[in-house]
Amino acid sequence: PETGLSAGLPGPRCNRGMDTSTVTQPRRAERLVTGQPTQDGAGVKLTRVLTHDLQQRLDPFLMLDNFASDDPNDYGAGFPSHPHRGFETVSYMLTGNMRHKDSAGHEGLITDGGVQWMTAGRGVIHSEMPEQNDGVMEGFQLWLNLPGKDKMCPPWYRDIQSPEVPEYTTPDGVRVRVIAGVSHGTAGAVQREATQPLYLDVIFPDAGGRFSQPLPAAHNAFIYVYRGEVSVAGSPVARQRMAILANEGDGVTLQASAAARALLIAGQPLREPIAQYGPFVMNTRDELIQAVEDFQNGRLA
């Protein structure tokens, strides 16, 4: 069910929202952030890029993890069954195979270039397990908050295989994969009315290139560089660095002098209280207590 979340899946090209004007006043990089090495699940090694202390600044985004290893000891145990309530998870797999199963009856496998989008809503228990014993496993998981009115909506899930992710190439040869939102007339695989997320994978060719994306000034935005180096309004952002973009101007301009890749993520802040206890994200402490009780008593999903 779409549950009032605007889960509609438009065709690969449509004009919707602010996406065709040029950028005349590009945002600057307000702050550079280095991710924190950590482990999650059953010991999966990863880098937590968007951490708890940045949730208010980057509202509606709650977390961004980057996992990348060619050692199965770093990822093989995966993420066994665990609960969620009150937000959405977006898993983007660059390389590797990951199997999703949940208590709402959803199951799917994503491979190279695919996306899993899950709305936990009122509650779901799921697992994300690698389906490979060797090779590279690399990708990202983004947590996107839900507005208070939607936190108890029914769970929703969709696999988006790589060929289904809309993309286009600019005149400069920059390839852009549009996971969510709209970029220059290309609508992404998922739209969300309340948070209006924009999620782009911007791929600069060997010869470099330049890419501009209009953004409403009120939308919080950041980039994460995971190949090469990218400049934001003339300021270099090195590999494995996140640049938080200042809330000013009419968009962002990225430039690379050599091959590079970066995620550009932006969204409309909810400006609601954030109460988090592990895998539960609600608005109040009482709601968190209820979530824990529901999980302990088998009422979560």
C-alpha positions in Angstrom: 0.0 0.0 0.0 1.1 3.5 -0.7 -0.3 4.7 2.7 -0.4 8.4 1.8 3.4 8.6 1.4 3.4 9.4 -2.3 5.1 6.2 -3.1 4.2 6.6 -6.7 6.7 5.4 -9.2 6.7 7.8 -12.2 8.3 7.0 -15.5 11.9 7.8 -16.0 11.3 11.3 -17.3 8.8 13.9 -16.1 9.0 17.4 -14.9 8.1 17.8 -11.3 9.2 20.4 -8.9 12.3 22.6 -9.0 14.6 20.9 -11.5 15.1 22.8 -14.7 16.4 26.2 -13.8 20.2 27.0 -13.7 22.2 27.6 -10.6 23.4 31.2 -10.3 24.2 31.3 -6.6 25.8 28.0 -5.7 25.9 26.8 -2.1 29.3 26.6 -0.3 30.6 23.8 1.8 29.7 24.8 5.3 31.6 22.0 7.0 33.6 18.9 6.1 32.9 15.7 8.1 35.0 12.5 8.4 33.0 9.4 8.9 33.5 7.2 12.0 34.6 3.5 11.6 32.2 1.3 13.5 30.5 -2.1 13.4 26.8 -2.9 13.1 24.6 -6.0 12.6 26.6 -9.1 13.4 29.9 -7.4 13.2 29.7 -5.8 9.7 32.5 -3.2 9.4 31.4 0.2 8.1 31.9 3.9 8.2 29.1 6.0 9.8 29.1 9.2 7.8 26.0 10.9 9.1 26.0 10.5 12.9 23.5 11.1 15.7 24.9 14.6 16.4 24.1 15.8 12.9 20.4 14.7 12.8 19.0 18.1 13.6 21.3 19.9 11.1 20.6 17.4 8.3 16.9 16.8 9.1 15.1 14.8 7.6 18.1 12.4 7.3 19.0 10.4 10.4 22.0 8.3 9.3 24.2 7.4 6.4 26.5 4.3 6.5 29.1 3.4 3.9 30.3 -0.2 3.8 33.1 -1.3 1.5 35.3 -4.4 1.7 36.6 -7.3 -0.3 37.1 -9.3 2.9 34.1 -11.6 3.7 35.1 -11.5 7.4 34.1 -7.8 7.3 30.6 -8.4 6.0 29.7 -12.1 5.8 27.7 -12.2 9.1 25.3 -9.5 7.7 22.5 -7.9 9.6 20.3 -10.7 11.1 16.7 -10.0 12.1 16.2 -6.7 13.9 13.3 -4.3 14.4 12.6 -0.8 13.1 9.8 1.8 13.7 9.2 5.3 12.6 11.4 5.9 9.6 12.5 4.6 6.2 15.7 2.8 5.1 17.2 3.2 1.7 20.0 0.7 0.8 22.0 1.4 -2.4 24.3 -1.5 -3.4 27.2 -0.5 -5.7 28.7 -4.0 -5.8 27.5 -7.2 -4.2 24.4 -9.2 -3.4 22.1 -8.5 -0.4 18.9 -10.4 0.5 16.1 -8.7 2.4 13.3 -10.5 4.4 10.8 -8.9 6.7 7.9 -9.7 9.0 5.5 -8.1 6.7 6.1 -10.8 4.1 8.4 -8.9 1.8 11.5 -10.5 0.3 13.9 -9.4 -2.3 17.5 -9.5 -3.6 19.5 -6.5 -4.8 22.7 -6.7 -6.8 25.1 -4.3 -8.4 23.5 -0.9 -8.7 20.2 -1.8 -7.1 18.2 -0.1 -4.3 16.0 -1.4 -1.5 13.5 1.1 -0.1 11.7 0.1 3.0 9.2 2.1 5.0 9.3 0.7 8.6 6.2 2.7 9.6 4.5 1.2 12.6 7.0 -1.6 12.8 8.8 -4.3 11.0 11.4 -6.9 11.8 13.8 -7.6 8.9 17.1 -9.0 8.0 19.7 -8.0 5.4 22.1 -10.8 4.6 24.9 -11.0 2.0 24.4 -13.7 -0.6 28.1 -14.1 -1.5 31.1 -15.7 0.1 33.8 -13.7 -1.5 34.4 -10.6 -3.7 33.6 -6.9 -3.0 30.6 -5.8 -1.0 30.1 -2.0 -1.3 27.2 0.3 -0.8 25.3 2.7 1.4 22.3 2.7 3.8 20.5 6.0 4.4 17.9 6.5 7.1 15.1 9.0 6.2 12.8 10.2 8.9 9.0 10.0 8.6 6.7 12.9 9.8 4.9 12.2 13.0 1.6 11.7 11.2 3.1 8.8 9.2 5.2 7.1 11.8 2.5 4.5 12.4 1.6 3.8 8.8 1.7 0.3 7.4 5.2 -1.0 6.3 6.1 -0.7 2.6 8.9 -2.2 0.6 10.2 -2.2 -2.9 13.3 -3.5 -4.7 14.6 -1.3 -7.5 17.0 -3.2 -9.6 19.8 -1.3 -11.4 18.0 -1.1 -14.8 15.0 0.5 -13.1 17.0 3.4 -11.6 16.5 6.3 -13.9 19.6 8.1 -15.1 20.8 10.6 -17.7 24.1 12.0 -19.0 24.8 15.8 -19.1 26.5 17.5 -22.1 29.7 17.4 -20.0 29.5 13.6 -19.9 28.5 13.4 -16.2 26.3 10.5 -15.6 23.6 11.0 -13.0 21.6 8.2 -11.3 18.3 9.5 -9.8 17.3 7.3 -6.9 14.8 9.8 -5.5 13.5 13.2 -6.3 13.9 14.9 -9.7 17.0 16.1 -11.5 16.8 18.1 -14.7 13.5 16.6 -15.8 14.4 13.0 -14.8 12.2 11.7 -12.0 13.8 9.2 -9.6 12.4 5.8 -8.7 10.7 7.1 -5.5 9.0 10.3 -4.5 8.1 11.5 -1.0 5.8 14.4 -0.5 6.6 15.3 3.1 10.4 15.1 3.0 11.0 15.7 -0.8 14.2 13.7 -0.8 16.7 14.1 -3.6 19.2 11.2 -3.8 21.6 11.4 -6.7 24.7 9.3 -7.6 26.8 11.7 -9.6 29.5 10.0 -11.7 32.2 12.2 -13.3 34.1 10.7 -16.3 37.8 10.3 -16.6 38.0 13.8 -18.2 36.3 15.3 -15.2 33.3 17.5 -15.6 30.9 19.9 -13.9 27.4 19.3 -12.5 24.8 21.8 -11.1 21.6 20.9 -9.3 19.0 23.5 -8.2 17.9 23.2 -4.6 15.4 25.1 -2.5 17.3 27.2 0.0 15.3 25.7 3.0 16.3 22.1 2.1 19.2 20.6 4.0 21.8 19.0 1.7 25.1 17.3 1.7 27.5 15.4 -0.6 29.5 12.4 0.2 32.5 11.7 -2.1 33.4 8.0 -2.4 35.7 8.1 -5.5 38.3 10.7 -6.3 37.8 14.3 -5.3 35.0 16.8 -6.0 35.0 20.6 -5.5 32.0 22.4 -4.1 32.0 26.1 -5.1 35.8 25.9 -5.4 36.4 24.1 -2.1 37.9 20.5 -2.5 36.1 17.6 -0.9 38.4 14.6 -0.6 37.4 10.9 -0.9 35.4 9.6 2.1 34.5 13.1 3.2 31.0 14.5 3.6 30.4 18.2 2.9 27.4 19.8 4.6 26.1 22.5 2.3 25.1 25.9 3.6 21.4 26.8 3.3 21.9 29.6 0.9 21.8 30.3 -2.8 19.7 28.4 -5.4 21.6 25.2 -5.8 24.9 23.4 -5.8 27.7 23.1 -8.3 30.1 20.2 -8.3 33.3 20.0 -10.3 35.9 17.2 -10.7 39.2 17.4 -12.5 39.5 13.6 -12.9 37.2 10.6 -12.5 35.1 10.8 -9.3 31.8 9.8 -7.8 29.7 11.5 -5.1 26.3 11.2 -3.6 24.2 14.3 -3.5 21.4 14.1 -0.9 18.9 16.8 0.0 15.5 17.1 1.6 12.9 19.2 3.2 13.3 19.3 7.0 10.4 18.1 9.1 11.3 20.4 12.0 9.8 17.9 14.5 11.3 16.5 17.7 13.6 13.5 17.1 13.5 10.8 19.8 15.7 7.8 19.0 16.4 4.6 20.8 18.5 2.3 18.6 16.3 1.1 15.7 13.2 3.2 16.8 12.8 6.8 15.8 9.7 8.6 17.2 8.8 12.1 18.3 8.5 11.6 22.1 10.0 9.5 24.9 6.6 7.9 25.6 6.4 6.8 22.0 9.8 5.2 22.3 8.7 3.3 25.4 5.7 2.1 23.6 7.8 0.9 20.7 10.1 -1.1 22.9 7.1 -2.6 24.8 5.4 -3.5 21.5 8.6 -5.2 20.3 9.1 -7.1 23.5 5.5 -8.3 23.5 5.4 -9.3 19.8 3.2 -6.5 18.7 5.7 -4.6 16.6 4.8 -6.3 13.3 
